[in-house]
Amino acid sequence: MRGILRAASTALAVVAAAAAAAVGLPGTAAAAAAGPTIYIASDSTAQTYNSGYEPQAGWGQMLDRYFADDVTVANHAIGGRSSRSFVEQGRLQTILDRIQPGDYLFVQFGHNDASVTIPERYTSPADYKEYLRADYIGGARARGAIPVIVTPVSRRSYNASTGQFNVSFPEYVQRAIEVAQEENVPLIDLSASSRAYLDSIGPEAARGVFLHTAPGEYPNRPDGTADDTHFQRYGALQMARLIAREVRGEGLALSSQVRDTVDDVYDLGPSSGPVASSYTQVTAATAYSASRGYGIVGSGLIERDRGTAMNQLQRDFVALFDGQYEFRANVPNGVYDVRITAGDATGSARTNVTVEGSVTGRLAPAANTAATQTYAGVSVTDGLLDLVVSGETAHLNAVEILPAA
């Protein structure tokens, strides 16, 4: 079957490759970067979107924020493509014509491969596996590049009874894992890591990860959006962070070029409390030191885990009544979006925050709720992000320090 499909698409591939070269897809800059280039072959979940799609973003659009400056990301991801149609349309060939020894090819498909009712996209799990093996892995290796298989990212699909997220496209996830093992290539199991992350924050909070917007919130979306597949910018950043985190543990040459900021997300509460997936736990006793790189400056704080249905970031916290303390984290100099969560299941929270001495705000959620605020465009020039927390209760449940756009 796969051979028939390939034969039928040869002419289309030649024409599409020429057209793609003419419009200048990413990665065509004449001057090569000092470091490697990460080429991305994928679908709409990784695609780069312009401002007309606000706030939609793909993980490939955000990935460069988690790598050193001399790493280039050439994002060729495009919506509606499967592992087969990406090849048939000449899009993979465009990458292979440009990729160099020592570069990387990140491959994530599955969402559109599973579209049984759309013949031009549908690719059976067996054929999907062979496209990954022969075209993507084989094509990259033939040019001295390193293929990296990425399992399909999770959708906002969950068991209504348990709140636990389902495995999206399980047959394709399994085939991706199999071919990576059989061909001995790096595997980024984004299916597993994204699902663990979503499980830890829960279905309701996941609306802020996926493309859920209220009517009138964005001029280009007057009726709002309820999309459980694609991401808002915040969600795309989280997915890119998970990918970079796994790359750092792969032992590749690229691993040493993952920025330190990849793990700058913190879940505050007692040591016995839950820790959201891929977050760093901070307790009242986690004192800041330069060697640790994060922690609290202050004394007299309490910590509680309410053990309720609130998600893992919301149900536990540190607090200091009518006092002041600081949360500090070492980060490379740059510009960040700092996202703060505060709340308490048994009473209201009253938290004032000052970020880097100038950006201020107040979170005041009612009992059994949590509030989240993002402080955008925070500039760090001394390698240390400082957050001053005060107020009547000074609750602090989570701190997320994410690279700004």
C-alpha positions in Angstrom: 0.0 0.0 0.0 2.7 2.4 1.0 4.6 1.8 -2.3 1.4 2.6 -4.3 0.9 5.8 -2.4 4.5 6.9 -3.0 4.3 6.1 -6.8 1.1 8.1 -7.1 2.6 11.2 -5.5 6.0 11.5 -7.2 4.9 14.3 -9.6 3.1 16.2 -6.9 6.2 16.0 -4.7 8.5 17.5 -7.4 6.1 20.4 -8.0 5.5 21.1 -4.3 9.2 21.1 -3.5 9.8 23.7 -6.2 7.0 25.9 -4.9 8.1 25.6 -1.3 11.6 26.7 -2.2 10.2 29.7 -4.1 8.3 31.0 -1.1 11.3 30.6 1.2 10.3 28.4 4.2 12.1 28.8 7.5 15.8 27.9 7.6 16.7 29.5 4.3 19.0 32.3 5.7 22.2 32.5 3.7 24.4 32.9 6.7 24.5 29.7 8.7 24.3 30.0 12.5 27.4 29.0 14.5 25.5 26.2 16.2 23.1 23.5 14.9 19.7 24.0 13.4 16.7 22.1 14.7 14.3 21.5 11.7 10.7 20.7 12.7 8.5 18.5 10.5 5.0 18.5 12.0 1.4 19.7 12.0 -0.7 22.6 13.4 0.1 21.8 17.0 3.7 22.9 16.3 3.1 25.5 13.6 4.2 29.1 13.8 1.2 31.5 13.6 1.1 35.2 12.9 -0.6 37.8 15.0 -3.9 37.4 13.0 -4.3 34.1 14.9 -3.8 35.6 18.4 -3.5 34.0 20.9 -2.9 30.7 19.0 0.7 29.4 19.0 2.4 26.1 18.3 5.2 24.5 20.3 7.6 24.8 17.4 7.0 28.5 17.5 8.3 28.7 21.1 11.1 26.1 21.1 13.9 28.5 20.4 13.3 30.3 23.7 14.6 27.2 25.5 17.9 26.8 23.6 21.1 28.8 23.5 21.4 31.7 21.0 23.6 29.9 18.6 20.9 27.2 18.1 18.5 28.0 15.2 15.0 26.6 15.0 13.6 26.2 11.4 9.9 25.4 11.9 8.4 23.8 8.8 5.3 22.6 10.7 2.1 23.2 8.8 -1.5 22.6 9.7 -3.5 19.6 8.3 -0.5 17.5 7.3 0.2 13.9 8.2 3.4 11.9 8.0 2.4 10.9 4.5 1.1 14.2 3.0 4.1 16.1 4.4 6.3 13.8 2.2 3.9 13.8 -0.8 3.8 17.6 -0.9 7.6 17.8 -1.0 7.8 19.5 2.4 10.2 16.9 3.8 12.3 17.2 0.7 12.6 20.9 1.3 14.1 20.2 4.7 16.4 17.5 3.4 17.7 19.8 0.7 18.9 22.2 3.4 19.7 20.1 6.5 23.4 19.8 7.3 25.5 17.2 9.2 25.1 17.8 12.9 21.6 19.4 12.5 18.5 17.8 14.0 15.2 16.8 12.5 12.3 16.8 15.1 9.4 14.8 13.8 5.9 14.9 15.3 2.9 13.5 13.5 -0.2 11.5 14.3 -3.1 14.0 14.7 -3.8 14.1 11.0 -2.6 10.6 10.2 -5.6 9.4 12.3 -8.1 11.3 10.1 -9.8 8.2 8.6 -12.5 10.3 6.9 -10.0 12.6 5.1 -8.2 10.4 2.5 -5.5 12.9 1.6 -4.4 12.9 5.3 -5.1 9.4 6.6 -2.1 7.2 7.1 -2.6 3.8 8.8 -0.5 3.2 11.9 1.6 0.7 10.0 2.3 3.0 7.1 2.9 5.9 9.6 5.7 3.8 11.2 7.3 3.1 7.9 7.2 6.7 6.8 9.0 7.7 10.0 11.6 5.0 9.4 12.3 5.3 5.7 11.6 8.9 4.9 12.3 10.9 8.1 14.9 8.8 10.0 16.5 7.5 6.8 16.5 10.9 5.1 18.1 12.7 8.0 20.7 10.1 8.6 21.7 10.0 4.9 22.7 13.7 5.3 24.5 13.3 8.5 21.7 14.8 10.6 20.2 13.5 13.8 16.5 12.4 13.6 14.4 12.9 16.8 11.0 11.2 17.1 8.4 13.2 19.1 5.2 11.3 20.0 1.9 13.1 19.3 1.1 15.8 21.9 -2.0 15.2 24.0 -5.4 16.8 23.3 -7.7 18.1 26.0 -9.5 14.7 26.1 -10.1 13.2 29.6 -12.2 10.8 31.5 -15.1 12.8 33.0 -15.4 10.5 36.0 -11.7 10.6 37.0 -10.5 13.8 35.4 -7.5 11.9 34.1 -6.4 12.6 30.5 -6.7 9.9 27.8 -3.8 8.9 25.6 -4.4 10.7 22.3 -3.8 8.6 19.2 -2.5 5.6 21.1 -1.7 3.5 18.1 0.4 6.2 16.6 2.1 6.8 19.9 3.0 3.2 20.1 4.4 3.0 16.6 6.5 6.1 17.2 8.0 4.5 20.3 8.6 1.3 18.4 10.4 2.8 15.5 12.6 5.0 17.7 13.6 1.9 19.6 14.2 -0.2 16.5 16.2 2.4 14.8 18.0 3.6 18.0 17.1 7.2 17.6 16.3 9.7 20.3 12.6 9.7 21.5 10.8 12.7 23.0 7.7 11.1 24.6 5.6 14.3 24.4 2.5 12.2 24.6 3.5 11.0 28.1 5.0 14.3 29.4 2.1 16.5 28.2 -0.5 14.1 29.6 1.3 14.0 33.0 1.4 17.8 33.0 -2.3 18.0 32.1 -3.2 15.4 34.8 -1.4 17.5 37.4 -3.3 20.7 36.6 -6.7 19.2 35.7 -9.2 19.6 32.9 -10.5 23.0 34.0 -7.0 24.7 34.3 -6.2 23.0 31.0 -8.5 25.4 29.2 -5.8 28.0 29.7 -3.3 25.7 28.0 -5.5 25.0 25.0 -7.3 27.5 22.7 -10.3 28.4 24.9 -11.1 32.1 24.7 -14.2 34.1 25.8 -16.4 35.9 23.3 -14.9 39.3 22.6 -11.7 38.5 24.4 -9.8 38.8 21.1 -11.0 40.9 18.2 -10.3 38.2 15.7 -12.4 35.7 17.7 -15.7 37.6 18.4 -17.6 34.5 19.3 -14.8 33.0 21.4 -13.0 29.7 20.8 -13.3 26.2 22.4 -10.5 24.2 20.8 -9.2 21.1 22.6 -6.3 20.4 20.1 -4.4 23.7 19.6 -2.6 25.9 22.1 -2.7 29.4 23.4 0.8 30.9 23.7 1.0 29.9 27.3 0.3 26.3 26.5 2.7 26.3 23.5 5.4 27.5 25.9 4.7 24.7 28.3 4.8 22.1 25.5 8.1 23.5 24.3 9.4 23.5 27.8 8.6 19.8 28.2 10.4 19.0 24.9 13.5 20.9 25.9 13.5 19.3 29.3 13.5 15.8 27.7 16.2 16.9 25.2 18.4 17.9 28.2 18.3 14.4 29.5 19.0 12.7 26.1 22.8 12.9 26.2 22.9 14.6 22.8 25.3 17.3 21.8 22.2 19.5 21.7 21.5 18.7 25.4 24.1 21.0 26.7 22.5 23.9 24.8 19.2 23.8 26.6 18.8 27.0 28.6 18.6 26.8 32.4 15.2 28.4 32.3 13.6 25.2 31.2 12.8 24.2 34.7 11.9 27.6 36.2 8.4 26.5 37.2 7.8 26.0 40.9 5.1 24.4 43.0 5.0 25.8 46.6 3.7 23.9 49.6 4.6 21.3 52.3 7.0 18.5 51.4 4.1 16.0 51.9 2.0 17.9 49.3 1.6 17.0 45.6 4.0 18.4 43.1 2.7 19.2 39.6 4.4 17.2 36.8 7.8 18.6 35.8 7.6 21.4 38.4 10.2 22.0 41.2 8.9 21.7 44.7 9.5 24.6 47.1 8.6 24.4 50.8 8.7 27.1 53.5 12.1 25.7 54.5 13.6 25.9 51.0 15.9 28.8 51.7 17.3 30.7 48.7 21.1 30.2 48.1 23.1 31.0 45.0 24.2 27.3 44.7 20.6 26.1 44.9 19.5 28.7 42.5 15.9 29.3 43.8 14.1 29.5 47.1 12.6 31.7 49.8 14.1 34.6 51.8 12.2 35.2 55.0 11.0 33.4 58.1 7.8 32.6 59.9 6.0 31.2 56.9 3.3 28.5 57.2 2.6 25.8 54.6 -0.6 23.8 54.0 -2.0 21.2 51.7 -5.8 21.4 51.7 -6.2 18.0 50.0 -9.2 19.1 48.0 -10.4 18.8 44.4 -8.3 21.9 43.5 -5.5 20.9 41.1 -2.0 20.2 42.3 -0.7 23.7 41.8 -3.7 25.2 43.7 -4.4 22.9 46.6 -1.1 23.6 48.6 0.8 26.8 49.3 3.0 28.8 51.6 1.7 31.9 53.3 2.7 34.6 55.8 -0.1 36.6 57.5 0.5 40.4 57.5 4.1 40.0 56.6 6.6 40.0 53.7 9.0 37.5 52.2 10.7 37.0 48.9 10.9 34.3 46.3 14.1 34.3 44.2 15.3 32.4 41.2 18.6 32.5 39.2 17.8 33.1 35.5 19.9 34.2 32.6 19.5 37.9 31.8 16.6 38.4 29.5 12.9 39.2 29.4 10.3 36.9 31.0 6.6 36.4 31.6 6.1 35.7 35.3 2.9 33.8 36.2 1.8 33.7 39.8 -0.9 31.5 41.4 -2.5 32.1 44.8 -5.5 30.5 46.4 -6.9 28.5 49.4 -9.7 26.0 49.6 -10.7 27.0 53.1 -10.6 30.8 53.0 -9.9 33.8 50.8 -6.4 34.7 49.9 -5.0 38.3 49.8 -1.6 38.5 48.1 0.4 41.5 46.9 3.3 40.9 44.6 6.1 43.0 43.3 8.3 41.6 40.6 11.8 42.9 40.1 11.0 45.9 42.2 8.7 47.6 39.8 5.9 45.4 38.4 3.1 45.1 41.0 -0.2 43.3 41.4 -2.7 41.8 43.8 -4.4 38.5 43.8 -7.6 38.2 46.0 -9.5 35.0 45.2 -12.5 33.8 47.3 -12.4 30.6 49.3 -12.1 27.4 47.3 -10.8 29.3 44.2 -7.4 30.3 42.9 -6.3 33.3 41.0 -3.6 33.5 38.4 -1.9 36.6 37.1 0.8 36.9 34.4 3.3 39.8 34.6 4.6 40.2 31.1 7.8 41.6 29.8 9.8 41.5 33.1 13.4 42.4 32.5 16.2 40.7 34.4 19.7 42.2 34.2 21.5 40.8 37.2 20.8 37.1 36.8 18.3 37.0 39.6 14.6 37.3 39.4 13.1 38.6 42.7 9.5 38.4 43.7 8.3 40.2 46.9 5.2 38.7 48.4 3.1 40.5 51.1 -0.5 41.2 52.1 -3.0 40.0 54.6 -2.4 36.3 53.9 0.5 36.4 51.3 -0.4 33.1 49.8 1.9 31.7 47.1 0.9 28.5 45.4 3.0 28.5 42.2 5.5 30.6 40.3 6.2 30.1 36.6 9.0 32.0 34.9 8.6 31.6 31.1 10.6 33.3 28.3 8.7 36.2 26.9 7.8 36.6 23.3 
